[in-house]
């Protein structure tokens, strides 16, 4: 394994929503691993470094059983599923005294998809259904965002060298760095970032549990001995989803321990005891854990 560190500056902040929250659009306080991996994979594909023949179709519940086809009626998934072995995990933290805040504003949305057919009156059904009547076409929905103008952050990745070479070729290190410099957003839609610097970490130190670590990066909660966490430490628990999901395969969720505070959102390093997984040290207080 080698490490990849990307220092970023958000323009205004970001917006990352959990799966199946199309109407209740609250935002996560920090970008999850899947969002970070997607941010790096997107330029790999758009710049032509990773060749994909059509859409990715999951053929079974086995995550390794993936096939590429041009058309399919079921189980169409994001092409990111092809990179889960190449990027085993990713993490994120704020630095340089960055403070962010959760915020909700009201947006005007087309509301057809949210109208229930079961409660329609007979006269509404006769006109084609409530969802097609002018007075029901639009609605005001709260949209959660994280506001942090010019906030400074670091996205950390683990890269499997063998998989990277297989997918990207012999000069994969150069390609990975080019893709990292072309990251333009972390999150949905207008979550725009500028890349300040990109660095590869070749001498990644690996530690097996049980061991004590100090890190600014979030890690899976099940890997931590919660009984040894000190009360004065600043941390909170957030639920992320693992990997992707498709039409027929729902998302799988996991709790993560986030060093720092939720309100205001910030990062502070935390000391903890790791009792599961492997710890990969990219730098001082930058330890990623693969469960």
N, C-alpha and C positions, 0 to 999 in steps of 0.2 A: 504494500500500500504506500501511496504518497499522499501528501496533503495539498490542498489548493485553498488559498485565502484571497478573497476579493473584498477590498475596501470600497464602500459605496456611500454616496450621499443622496438621500431622498430629496426630491424637489419640494413636495408639500406633505408627503406622508404616503400611506398605502391603504389598500382595501383587500383583505383576504377573507373569504367566507368558507364555512364548512359545507360539505356536500348536503344536498337536500334541504337547503335553507333559502329557497328561491324567494319566498315572501318575507320571512323573518330574516332580514339581511344584516344581522349584527356582524361585526368584524373581529377577527382574532387580534390580540394585542401584539403578536409577534409572528412573522412568517414561518410556517411549518416546513419540515424537510421536503415534502412533495413540491411546494411552491418554489423552494430554492433549486431543486433538481430541474424542475420545468424551466426556470429562468436560464439555466446553463444549457439545457438540451435544445431549447428553441433556436439559438444561433447556430448550433451544430447542424441542425436540419436546414434552416433557412439559408445558410451560407454554402450548403452543399457538401459538407464534410461527412455527414452520415447519410448514406443512401437508403431510402425507403421506397419499396414498391407498393404504393397504395396504402390502405388503412391497415391497422393492426387488429387482428381478430383473436380473441381468447377462445380456444377450442374446448377448454374444460376448466374445472376448479384448480387444477394444477398450475401454479404460477409460472412454471418453466415451460408449459406446453403452449407456446405462442407461435402463430403462423401469420404471415403477411399475405393478404389477398386484396384484389382491387374492389370487390363488392361482397357485402354480406348483409343479411337481414338482422342478425343477432350478435350480441356481445362485442360490438365495435368499441375499441378502447383507445386511449391516447397512445401515441408512439413512445411515450416515456417508459412504457413497460419493457421496451427493448434495452433500457439503460440501467435497470435496477441492479444488475450484477456489476456494472462498471462503476456506479456510484452507490456504494452500500449505505451511506448515510450522509447527512449534512446537518449543519446547525448554524445558529445566528446569534449575534449579540450587539447591543448598542455600546458605543464608546465615546470618549471625549466629552463626558458629562451630558450626553444626549438625554433629553426627557421628551416623552411623547404622551399624547392624551387620546383616550377614546372619545368619539363624538358621533352623534347621529343627526342627520338632517332629513328633511322630507322631500322626496322626489316624486314627480308625476309619472306614473307608469301606465301602460296599457294593462288593464286588469282582466282581460278575457280568460286567461289561463287559471285565474283564481276563483272564478265564479262556479258555485255549486249548482248542479242540475237538479239535485234531489229536493230542494226547497223552493223551486219555482212555482208560481201560481199558474192556474190553468190558462189565464189570459196571456201570460208571458210565454207559455209553451206554444200557444196558437200563433204567436208572432215570430216563432223560430227560437225561442229561448231567451232567458234574461241576459245571457252573456253577449247577445247581439243588439241589445237595446242601447241607444245613445247614452242614456244616463248611467249605464253600468260599464261603459267601455274603458273609463279611466279611473284611477284611484291614487290617493296619496299614500306612499309607503315610506317608512323610516329606513334609511340606509346608513349602516354603521361604517365609520372610517376611523383611521388612526392618524391624527394630525401631528406632524413633527417636521416643520419646514427646515430644510438644510440639516437634517439629522444625520449623524455619522454612524455607520454600521459596518459589520464584517460578516460576510457569508463564508462559512468554512465547509469544505468538502473532503471526503475520502475518495480517492481514485484507485480502483483496482488496475494495476499496470497491465496484467495479461489481457483483461477484457478491453481496456482502452486501446491496446495495440491491435487486437483482433477487429474491433469496430472501426477505428480511425486510421490504422496503418502505422508504419514505422516512425513517422514524425508526429505521433500523437501528442507529445508534450507541447510542441509548438501550436498544434491545433486547439488543444484545451485552453491555452492562454489567449489565443485569438478569440475563441468563443466567449471567454470570461470578459474580455474587454468590450465585447459586443452585447453584453447584457444591458438591456434598456429599461426593464421594469421588473419589480419584485411584487407580484400581486396582480389583481384584476385591472383591466382597462387602463386607467390613467395613472397607475402607481409607478411613476417614472423615476428612474435613478440615473445618476452619473457614476461611472466607475473611476475611482481615484487611483487604484493600483491593483496589480495582480501578482501573486508570488506563489511559486511551487515550493513545497517542503519535502525534500527527498529523505531526510533522516528522521522519519517518524518513529518515535519510541512507542513500543507496544507493552502494555501491562495487563496481566491477568488478575482477576479478583481472587481472594478478597484483598483490597488495597484502599488506601485513602488517597483522594485526589482533591485538587482545588481547580475550579473551572468557572468560566463565564458562559460556557455553552450549555444549552439545555440537553437533557438526556432522558431516556425512557425511565419512568418512575419505578418500574419493576426491577430495575438494575440497582436500585439504591436501598440501603438499609435505613428506612425511615426512622427507626427507633433511636438512631444516633445523630439525627439532625438537631442542632442546637436551636433553642427557642429564639435567640436573638438574631438568627440568620434571616436575611430577606430572600424569600422565594415564594412562588405560587405554583399551582398545578393547572395545566391546560391540557385539553383533549385535542389531539391531532388525529388525522387518518393516515393509515399506512398504504403506500403504493397508490395505485389508481383504482378506478371502478369502471364498470361497463353497464350496458343495458340490463344484462341478466345477473350481474354480480355486484352486490352492494359494497359499500365502503367498510373497511375494518378500522376500528378506532383504538387508540392507545393513549394513556395518560403520560404526560411529560412533566418533569420538574424543571421549572424556569428560574434560574438565578436572578434575583432582583425584585422589583416591586411591580404590581399591576396598575396602581394608581398613585402618583403618575407612573407611566411605564418607563422603566429604566433597567439597567443591568448592573448587578454587583456580584463579584466572584463569591463562590460558596465552597466550603469544605464539606466533603461527604465521604462515606464509605461505600465503595462499589462491591456488590456481592454477586453480580451476574454480568455476563457479557465481556467484551474486551475494550480496554481504554487505549486510544491512540492520541498521543501528545503532539500537536502541531507546533506549539510554542508555549510560552509561559501563560498559564491559566487558560489555555485553549486545548481542551481535551474533549474529543468526540468518543462516544460509546456506541459500539455495535452490539445489539442485544443478541 
